[in-house]
């Protein structure tokens, strides 16, 4: 990956190789499927609990009311962001050029992807990137840290574009 950088006109630009674009596409597919699932089918799923947290942890009745009021719009917003990421993701790799709104969708979606993956992998503050990728767990952990770097470079590029960093 060639990290995001600020470009003329306020856009941010990065370059993904084919494998990276494929990984993002696969993760988008998985998150879209999870968000499209019937609420009863994903009840108790720790990823959904992380993506759509309880509004009131101490009061189950209030939490249920909050969920009823917000879940549909939260799912819809996340799905809209995923569609923007998909539309701006180059098939087979290549340049990713994002305006400010698209970059916001990428930030929110990459955060959701990291939350989902981190929850599934039980990431903690003590979790380190793998030195060697020897199994599927290491591969998923490497993807998590790659997404972290991608998101970080996007944040930095957006800050650079606003004159926030040199």
C-alpha positions, 0 to 999 in steps of 0.5 A: 500500500502506498499510504494516503496523502493529501492531494490538490483540491482537498482530495486524498490519494492512496494506492492499493495493490490487487491483494489489498483491494481484494482484502478490503472487498472481502471484508466489505462483503462480510460486514454488509452481510452482517449488517443485512442480517435479521436482528434476531439472527445476530442477537448476541453476536459480540460484533453486532454489540460492538458495532451497535452498542447499547444506549443504556447499559444499566437499564435493559428496558431503556436500552431496548427502547433506544435500540428500537429507535436507532438500530435501523438508521445506524445500520443504514448509515453503516451500509451507505458508508460501505457502498461509498467505500465499495464505489471508490475501491479500485477493482484489482487495485490501483489509485484510491482518490477520495473527496472529504465526504468519501474519506469520511465514509472510508474512516467510518467503515475502516473503523467498523471493519477494525471493530469487527475484526478486533472483536472476533480476534479478541484484540486487547491493548497487549496484542502485538502484530505477528512477527511471522504469519504462520496460520489463519489467526496470524493472517487476520491479525496482520490484516487488522494491523494493516487496516490500522495503518490504512486508517492512520494514513487517511487521518494523517492525509486529511490533517495534512490537507487542512494544514494541521500537520507538516 
